[in-house]
Amino acid sequence: MPTVHLLDYVAGNVRSLVNAINKVGYDVEWIKSPTDIKNAEKLILPGVGHFGHCLSQLSEGGYLEPIRQHVESGKPFMGICVGLQALFSGSEEDPSVPGLGLIPIRMQRFNDNAKSVPHIGWNSAVNTRNGENQTFYGLSPSDKYYYVHSYAALYEPDSLENDGWSVATATYGDENFIGAIARGNVFATQFHPEKSGFAGLRTLRAFLNGDKSQSLTHSPVVQERESGLTRRIIACLDVRTNDDGDLVVTKGDQYDVREKSGVNAGGQVRNLGKPVDMAKKYYEQGADEVTFLNITSFRNCPLVDTPMLEILRRTSETVFVPLTIGGGIKDTTDTDGTHFSALDVATMYFKSGADKVSIGSDAVIAAEEFYSAGEKLTGETAIELISNAYGKQAVVVSVDPKRVYVDKPEDTKHHTIKTIYPNPAGQTFCWYQCTAKGGRECRDLDVRQLVRAVEAMGAGEILLNCIDKDGSNSGFDLELINDVKSSIKIPVIASSGAGNPAHFAEVFAQTTADAALGAGMFHRGEYTVGEVKDYMEGKGFLVRKSTSEL
């Protein structure tokens, strides 16, 4: 196969990028030293996380000048995410660190007025010459691409086009920013093509094949209602070992995953299928993300959990949307007595194909210590260490609250809500108590305290479960979601209770949730991800429609 050179400076999940490059017919050679760049014909600079960390790593490694020389030589160069940001003069994220300066614009942080930051999800990349019948590097105004970032190059009309650049933009809230840019031999995307399904693969292939300018076969005019961030639908797979020692997808009723009736009655683990096969099925149905929750890892050392690592590796070969792994992301000791930090464990999962890690019980403990210390950060929690190394977008905190009813707010020190769903005793006030260890341990911490603490530590997203709703198929806890969304700025994924497509439309209509997650209804084959999206589209919601055309 023809070759492309890839410069990896510990940039997160590069395995997916390698798999995507292989998928479109190219092999990868790694840049291991600055001198290797001279031998590169096509060079890709990927990146996630902190602008200053990225540019400092490149500078300290002696890569910046060889990259400049590669660009100036006229040989193909592609930057992805922070790789795009590196082309600009600098960033508010770290004003002391200069960029390559190829584009005289500074990156700015999104304002968080009426929107979540980071910007996470599927958005547009529309040629600013909207209405012309040409596009660049396979970008289509009708496609959506996966973005995950807090800083962006805000777009000023014609400021770059007059200097010879082709520009594609996306809109987030009231801000219009650069999603992709190209001139001569240079192409860069703020989105991740390797995580953007077949649309992203087409763009990656076009760059590698040198197909810069392409004619559109359909009307390129994009209506305003078709542009912008879509509503994300996430498929979640609870994975655990069954009684025969095999990893299977299962689903519980309020976190109990053992059969209650039928031929497997007597306590056997409910087996709903094989994780790799099911993840691929949901990807093909149009899932915007796939989440694996390893629900037995708290009893096993993740460093010897090779079957779960193999699931990630195999899934990332065929699933080109973001993958999240949860369970066991904590400080741990290997079977030989060697200590590994949570950052070491997360790195292992990233190298195996994960894009994000989900932290559960350890986040509860960290929050308790945060408040005990007078709301002071230590810099040593799993959330802080992973966020500082890989960026906020790489850290999801999974929250498992349950309702505790009281007669009146004064009966508890915790934040309460007045609910329209009283309990059998007629109590109309409740607070949401956080739990640990899969809901088996109740803690003296409410959900607002937890999410505020982890946001301060650097979490980029909240996976908001609800023990009361889990397995109920009765819809999401809208009161819980609105309460949490009103207290933090980072994105929130609604989870627990989805039983039919109407529940997804309901959660997006009645809350400001950034995404919604389904599990059992998909696993049992009652509905497909595509059917959920069709229903939502019929209700006027903007969703990403998947395609199988490469």
N, C-alpha and C positions, 0 to 999 in steps of 0.2 A: 504494500500500500504506500501511497505518497506520504510524506512526513510533514508534521508541523511541530515546532518547538514551543515548549511550555515552560514559563518561569514560575516556579512555586516558591513562595517565601513563607510557608505555613499559612496559607490563605483560606483555611477552612476546608470545605468538602471539594477537593479537586478531583476526586474519583469520578463524580458525576460528569465533570467536564471531559475527562478522558474517555468515559463511556460514550458521551455524545459525539466526540470527535471520531471515535471508532465507528459509531453507528452510521456516520455520513461518509465513511470510506477512507479515513486517514489514520495513520499511526502517529504516536506521540513519542518525541524524544525530549528528555528533560534538560533544561539549562541548569548545570551544576556549578558553573563559575562564570564570571563576567566574560572571559575569553570565548566561551561557547557561543555567545551571541553573534560573534563574527561569522560563524558557520551556519547560522540560522537563515533560512529563506523566508519562511512564514513564522512570525513570532506572536504569541498570545500572552498577555499579562492579565491574569485573573486576580480578584481580590474581594475580600469581605472585611468588615470591621472598621477600624479607626484609620482615618486618613494619615495622621501623623505617624502612627506605628508603621503603616505601609511604606510611606516615603522614607522614613528613617531606616527601616530595614534595607530598602533598596540602596540608600546612600551608603550605609555602613558596609554593605556587601560589595560596594564598588560597581553597582549595576546601572546607575543613572546615566552616566556618560555613554556606555555602550548602547543603551536603549535609544538615547538621542541620535547616536551615529546610525543605528539601524533605521530609524524613521527618516533621517536625512538622506540615507542611501537610496530611498525609493522602494525598499522591499516591504512586503505586506506586514502591517502591524495591527493587532486588535487588542483593545482594552475592555475588560468586563467589570462593571460595578466600580469598585475603588480603582480598578485599572483605567476606567474612563476618567475618574476624578483626578488621577495622577497627571493627566494631560493639561489640566488647568493651572492657573497661576498659584492657587492656594485654596484654603478652606477655613471657614470659621471654626471647624472642629479642632484645629490646631494652628492658630495664626502664625506660630513661630516657625513652622515647617513649610518651605516653598514646594510647589509642584514643578512639573517639567516646563510649564510656561508656554506650551504650544498654543494654548487658547487663553487670551488675556481676560479671564473671568474668574472670580472667586466663588467657591461653593458656599451656599448659605443653608442654615438649618430651616426646615419647614416650620412655619408658625403652627402652633397647636390650637388655634382658634377654631372650635367646632370640628376638629378632626384629630385622630390619633397619630402619634409619632412614636416609633418609626412608621413610615409608609410601607405597608406590607400587603402584597396581593397582586392581582392581575389588572394591568392597566394598558393603555394604548401606546402606540408609537406611530403618530400620524405625521406624514411628510408636511412640512410647513407650506409647501407649494400645493396645498390641498386643492384638488380639482384637475391637476395635470395627470396625464396618463402614464407617468413614469414614477418608479420608486427606486430605492437603493438597497442593495444586499437583501432582497427578498422580503423586506418589510411590507406588511399589508395593513391598510387602514381598518380592515374588518377583523383583524386578529388582536388577541390580547397576549401580553408578555408579563413574566413574573418579576416584580420589583421588590426589593427589601433594603431600605435606606432611610436615614434621617436627614441627610444633607444632599442638596441638589444644585445644579446650575440653572437658575431661573432664566427663563427665555425672554429676550427682548427682540421684537420683530425686526428682521433684516440685518441685525447687527453682525451676525456671522455669515449669512448668505451672501452679503456684499463682499465678503472676503473669500468666497469660493467654497464655503462649507455647505454640505447638504445636512439638513436638520430634521429630526422627527421629535415631536413633543408629546407629553402627556399632561393631564390636568389632575391635580389633587386639591380638592376644596377650591379655594380661591386663587391657587397658584399654578402657573403653567411652567413646566420645566423641561429640560432636554432629556429625552429618553434614548436617543441615538444620534450619532454625528459622524460624518465622513468627509474626507477630502483627500484626493490623490490616493496614496497607498495606506492611509490611516482610516480605521473604522473602530468605533467604540460604542458600547451600549451600557446604559445605566442598569438595564434589566439583565437577568441571567438567561441567556439563550439555552443553556443546558438544562434549565428548570422550567422552560416555557413550552413544553410539549412539542408537537410537530411544528408549530409555528416557529419556535426557537431553533429547532433543528434545521429548518429551511434557511433561516438567516445564517446560521453557522456554516452550512454547506455552501451558501452563496459566497461568503467571504473566502473560504478555503479554495473554492473553484475560480475566484476572481470575477464573479458575475456581479459587478457593481450596479449597473443600470439595467433595470428590467421593466417591461411594459406590463401594465395591469390589464387583466382580462375582464374586469368588471368596473363599475362606476367607482372612482376613488373618493368621491365626496362623502365625508363622514358627518352625519347629523350630530348635533350637540348631545342629544339624548343617548347616542350610541357610544360616546367617548367617556373616559373616566374610569374610576376604580369599580370593579365588579364586586358582587357579593360572593364571598368564598364559601364553597361547600367542601368539607373535609371528611374523608372516610377514616374511621378509627378502628384499629384492630387490636383487641386485647389478646396478648400472646402469653401462653404459659405452657409448662409441661403437663401432659396428661399422666394417667396412672401407669402408662407404658414407657414414660420417659421421652415421648416425642413432643416437639413444640407444635401447638395447635392454636387456631383462633377460637376464642370462646367469648361468651357474653353472660353476664350475671344479672341477677335480680337483686338490686341494692347490694351489689358487689359479691354476691354468693353465686359461684359459677358451676356448682354441682347439680346434676340432674335430680329432679324431684319425682318424675314419673316416667312411664314408658319402659322400653326394654333395657335402658341403662339406669333405671331407678336403683337406688342403693348408694348414691354418692359419687358416681363417676363424673369426671370433668366433662362438661358439655363441649363437644367437638364440632365446630362449624366449618372447618376447612383448613387448608394449608396456607400459611402466611404469604409466601411468595406468589402463589397462584392468585390468591384473592386480591393482593395489592395490585397486580397487573390488571386484573379484571376491572377494578375500580378506576384505575388510570384510563383504561380504554373507554369506560363509561363517562369519563369527563371529570373525575374528582380533581379538585384544585390542589389538594395536598393529601398525603397519606401519613397517618400517625400510627406508630407501633408503641403500645404500652406493654412492657415486659412485666407482668403483674406478679411474677414470682421472684424477681431479681433481689428483693430485700432479704431473701434467704440464701442467695447464691452469690459467690464472688463474680462480678461481671468480667473480670480478667480471664476467667476460665470458661466463660459462657460463650464458647465458640459457635454453637448452633445459632445464637442470636446474631452474632457478627456475620456469619455466613448468610443469614437471611437478608441482612442489609446489603451485603456485597452483591448477591444475586438480584435483589430487587432493583438496585441502582443501575443494573445493566439494561433494564427494559422499561423502567418507570422514570420519565423525565419531568416530574413535578417534585416539589420539595418533600423530603422525608424527615419526619421527627421521630426520635426514639426516647422513650421514657422508662425509668426503672433502674435503680442502682447507680445513678450519677452522684457519687459521693466519695469521700475519702474511704479507702478500703485497704485491706491487707490480703495479699495473695496467699495461696496455699503454702508457699515456701517461706512465709513470714515477711516478704518484701512489702513495704508500704507504698501505696500509690495515692496521689491526690485526686480530688474530683476533676481537676483539670486534665490529669493524665488519662483518666477514664473517659472523659468527654473527647479528648483527642483521638483515642482509640476508636470511638464510635464515628467521629468525623472521617477518619481515614477509611472506615469501612463503608461509608456511603451516606451517613446522616448529614442533614443540613442544619438541624436544630436538635438540642437536647432538652428534655422536659424534666424538671426537678420537682419532687413532691414533698415527702416528709422532711427532708433536710431543709427545705425552705421554711417550714413551720418552726423548726428548731432555731434557724438563723434569725427569724423574725422575733422570736421570744428573747433571744440574746440581744438583739438590736434595741428592744424597748428596755430591757434590764440595764443596758449600758447608757441609757439616756438618749436614745435615738442616734447613737454614734456608729459609724461604719468602721469595721476592722480592716477591710481590704483582703481578708483571708477566707471569706465564705465562698462556697462553690459558685454562687451566682456572680460574685464580684470577680473571681479569678477567671472564670470562663468568659464573662462579658468583656473584661479588659483585654483578653487575648484574641477573641474571635468576633467581638461586637455584640451589642445588645440583641440584635435580631437572631442570634444563635441560641438565646436562652429563653425558654418557655417555663413558666411556673404553673404546675398543675395544682389546683385548689379543690379540696373536697369538703365543702361545708354541709351542715345539716341544720334544720330549724330547731330553735328552742323557744317555746312559747312562754310568755309571761303575762300577768294581769295588766301591768302598766310599765312604762319605760323606767320608772324609778326602781323597779324591782331588780335591775341588773346594771352593772357598770358598763356594759357593752352597748354598742350602737344598735338601736332597734328600728324596725319599720312597722307601720300600721298596715296590716295585710287585709286583703279582701277575702282571704281564705282562712277563717277561724278554725281552730282545732275542735275536736268533739266536746271539749269542756267550754267552748265558747270564747276562748281567749283570742284577742285580735291583734296583739302585739307579739313580735318575735325578733330574735337576733339569730345571726348565722354563725354557728360554732364551727371552728376549723377542726379538722381531724387529721390523723396521721396513720401510716401503715395500712393503707387501703381502707380507711374508714373505721378501723378497729379501735383506735385510740382517740378519745376526745380531749381537746386542749382548751385552756383558759385564754382563748384568743379568738376574736371575731374576724369575719372575712375582710372588713375594711382595714383593720390593723394589719392583716397579713399582706394584702395587695399593695398598700402604701409602703410597707417596709421593703418588699421585694422590688418595687419600682425604684426606690431610693438606692437599692443595691446594684441596679443595672439590668434587671429583667426587661426583656423586650416585648413580652406578650404574656397574657394570662389565659390558661385553659381552665375555664370556669365550669366545673362539674357541680352536681347537686345530688347528694345521697338520697334525699327524699324522692327525687324524680327518676333516679337510675332504674332502667328496665321497666318503667311504668307505661311507656308509649302514650303518655298523656300530654306531651308538649313540654317546652322548656319552662324553667322558673323565671318568668319575665320580671317579677319583682326583684329577685336576686340580681339579675343581669343589670337592670337599671340602677340599682343601688351601687353596684361595683363600678359601673361605667361613670357614674357621677363623681367618683372619688379619685380616679386616676386618669392619666393621659395616654398610657400605652394601650395597644389594641387588646381586645377581649374576644376570645372564642367561646361561644355559647355551646354548652355540652349537657348531656343527660336529659332524656325524656322524649326525644324525637321518635314519632311513630308513623308519620305520614308526611307527604310534601307540604300540606297546609301548615304544619308546625314550623317549617323553615320560613315560609312567607310571613307567618305571624311574628316570629322573633325579629325579623328585619323591619317589619312594619311598626312594631310596638316598642322596640328598643333600638339603641344605636350600636348593637353588637357588630363587630368587624367581620366575623365569620361564624359559621354554625357547623357543628359536627354531628355526624350520624354513625351508628354502629349496627345494632341488632336488626333494624328494619332493612338494611342492606345485606347483612349476612344471611338472613333468613329468606332472601329473595322476594320479599314483599314489594319492594320498590327498588328501582335502580337510581344511581346518581343522575343519570340523564333525565329520568322522569321527574325528579325533584326540580331540576333546572328548567325543564319545559313548563312545569307548573308555575314556577316563579316568574319566568319570562311572560307567561300569560297574565300574571298579576302586575306586570309593569316593572319588574326588577331587572337591572342590568346584570347578566351572567355571562360567563365565558362559555362559548359553545365549542366543544372539542372537534377535532378533525383527525382523520387517520392518514391524510395525504402528506407525504414527505416531498 
